[in-house]
Amino acid sequence: MTKELHGILSASATPMDRAGEAIDEAAYAELLQAQVRGGVHGVIVGGSTGEHSTLSVAERDRKSTRLNSSHIT
């Protein structure tokens, strides 16, 4: 089944820890929830913000998992 995209789609940046070595998961969760509260309909993970190539596969997977648990459709 194909789902048509509509509404506001946000290309969100990935907050990193102070050392710049790992995703700040708590800050990322808050960022996603703030976007939901602000009316965003969907988030583009690893899209046009340019950081996708600098994240490991495991980090990309965690971002997707966090996004799925944030109830953004």
Buried (B, 14 or more C-beta within 10 A) or exposed (E): EEEEEEEEEBEBEBBBEEEEEEBBBEEBBEBBEEBBEEEBBBBEBBEEEEBBEEBEEEBBEBBEEBBEEBEBE
